[in-house]
Amino acid sequence: MFNKIAVAYNESAEARRALETAIHLAKTLGTELRAITFKDDRPAYAAYATAADSSLAHTLEEDQREHYDRLHAEARDIASQGGVKLVTHLLEGSECAAIVSFLHDHKTDLLVIGLHRRTSHISRLWSTVYEVAQDAPCSVLGVH
């Protein structure tokens, strides 16, 4: 039923639980597993720093790239320890549209998403999860 599984992954504990669940499913089902991470916009202070020193733009970009490289290496290590090969992807653009486009392009059968338990994020989280779930061409599994 699920031949291609994708998991939304970032540095949160919720994403870590989703990754662990996706690894278990992929191993049990013998399926392909991909982790998708959405590239955050640079913080507002980056514009001020760049205005003060134009070379900082390159430094900030490099730091961000290294952060995502480490994050993806960590995810691949976790998957490898679970006996699963993980392919990682970094997405840019509008968050929901980029995720849905990825799911279409890779003909994904299941998207695994970690659900936040904090009330401060609940409205933003649910609007994102709801929007992705409405437009996703596949099943969506929310993990607590």
C-alpha positions as CSV (number, residue, x, y, z in Angstrom):
1,M,0.0,0.0,0.0
2,F,2.8,2.5,0.9
3,N,5.7,2.2,-1.4
4,K,7.2,5.7,-1.0
5,I,7.2,7.4,2.4
6,A,8.2,11.0,3.1
7,V,8.7,12.5,6.6
8,A,8.8,16.2,7.4
9,Y,12.0,16.7,9.4
10,N,13.5,19.6,11.3
11,E,15.3,20.0,14.6
12,S,12.1,19.7,16.8
13,A,11.3,16.7,19.1
14,E,8.1,16.2,17.2
15,A,9.9,15.8,13.9
16,R,12.3,13.3,15.6
17,R,9.3,11.2,16.7
18,A,7.9,11.4,13.2
19,L,11.2,10.3,11.7
20,E,11.4,7.3,14.1
21,T,7.9,6.3,13.2
22,A,8.6,6.7,9.5
23,I,11.8,4.6,9.8
24,H,9.8,1.8,11.6
25,L,7.2,1.9,8.8
26,A,9.7,1.9,6.0
27,K,11.6,-1.0,7.5
28,T,8.5,-3.0,8.2
29,L,7.1,-2.4,4.7
30,G,10.4,-2.5,2.9
31,T,9.7,0.9,1.3
32,E,11.7,4.0,0.2
33,L,12.1,6.8,2.8
34,R,12.7,10.4,2.1
35,A,13.1,13.3,4.6
36,I,12.0,16.7,3.6
37,T,13.1,19.9,5.4
38,F,11.8,23.3,4.7
39,K,14.4,26.0,4.5
40,D,13.6,28.8,6.8
41,D,13.9,32.4,5.8
42,R,16.8,34.2,7.3
43,P,15.9,36.2,10.4
44,A,15.1,39.9,10.0
45,Y,18.4,41.0,11.6
46,A,20.2,39.4,8.7
47,A,19.2,42.4,6.5
48,Y,20.7,44.8,9.0
49,A,23.9,42.8,9.4
50,T,24.3,42.6,5.7
51,A,23.8,46.4,5.3
52,A,26.6,46.9,7.8
53,D,28.9,44.4,6.2
54,S,28.0,43.0,2.8
55,S,30.3,40.0,3.2
56,L,28.0,38.8,6.0
57,A,25.3,37.7,3.5
58,H,27.7,34.9,2.2
59,T,28.6,33.9,5.8
60,L,25.0,33.7,6.9
61,E,24.1,31.6,3.8
62,E,27.1,29.3,4.5
63,D,26.0,28.9,8.1
64,Q,22.5,28.1,7.1
65,R,23.7,25.5,4.6
66,E,26.0,23.9,7.2
67,H,23.1,23.8,9.6
68,Y,20.9,21.8,7.1
69,D,23.8,19.6,6.1
70,R,24.3,18.6,9.8
71,L,20.5,18.1,10.3
72,H,20.3,15.9,7.3
73,A,23.4,13.9,8.3
74,E,21.9,13.3,11.7
75,A,18.6,12.1,10.1
76,R,20.5,9.7,7.8
77,D,22.5,8.3,10.8
78,I,19.3,7.7,12.7
79,A,17.7,5.9,9.8
80,S,20.9,3.9,9.2
81,Q,20.9,2.8,12.8
82,G,17.3,1.7,12.2
83,G,18.3,-0.3,9.1
84,V,16.8,2.1,6.6
85,K,18.4,4.2,3.8
86,L,17.2,7.8,4.0
87,V,17.4,10.3,1.2
88,T,17.1,13.9,2.3
89,H,15.7,17.0,0.5
90,L,15.8,20.7,1.3
91,L,12.7,22.6,0.1
92,E,12.4,26.3,-0.5
93,G,9.4,28.6,-1.4
94,S,6.0,28.6,0.1
95,E,6.0,25.9,2.7
96,C,2.7,24.1,2.0
97,A,3.0,24.4,-1.8
98,A,6.6,23.2,-1.7
99,I,5.7,20.1,0.3
100,V,2.7,19.3,-1.9
101,S,4.8,19.7,-5.0
102,F,7.4,17.4,-3.6
103,L,4.8,14.8,-2.8
104,H,3.5,15.0,-6.4
105,D,6.9,15.0,-8.0
106,H,8.1,11.9,-6.0
107,K,4.8,10.1,-6.2
108,T,4.8,9.7,-2.4
109,D,2.2,7.4,-0.9
110,L,2.4,8.6,2.8
111,L,3.6,11.8,4.5
112,V,4.5,11.5,8.2
113,I,4.4,14.7,10.2
114,G,5.2,15.3,13.8
115,L,2.4,17.1,15.7
116,H,3.4,19.8,18.2
117,R,1.9,19.6,21.7
118,R,2.6,23.2,22.6
119,T,-0.4,25.5,22.7
120,S,1.7,28.5,21.4
121,H,2.2,26.8,18.1
122,I,-1.1,25.1,17.7
123,S,-2.9,27.5,15.5
124,R,0.0,27.9,13.0
125,L,0.7,24.1,13.1
126,W,-2.9,23.1,12.5
127,S,-3.3,25.5,9.7
128,T,-0.1,24.2,8.0
129,V,-1.0,20.5,8.6
130,Y,-4.6,21.1,7.5
131,E,-3.5,22.9,4.3
132,V,-1.0,20.2,3.4
133,A,-3.4,17.4,4.2
134,Q,-6.1,19.0,2.0
135,D,-3.8,19.3,-1.0
136,A,-1.6,16.2,-0.5
137,P,-1.9,13.6,-3.2
138,C,-1.3,10.9,-0.5
139,S,-2.2,9.8,3.0
140,V,-0.9,12.0,5.9
141,L,0.0,10.5,9.3
142,G,0.3,12.8,12.2
143,V,2.6,11.5,15.0
144,H,2.4,12.6,18.6
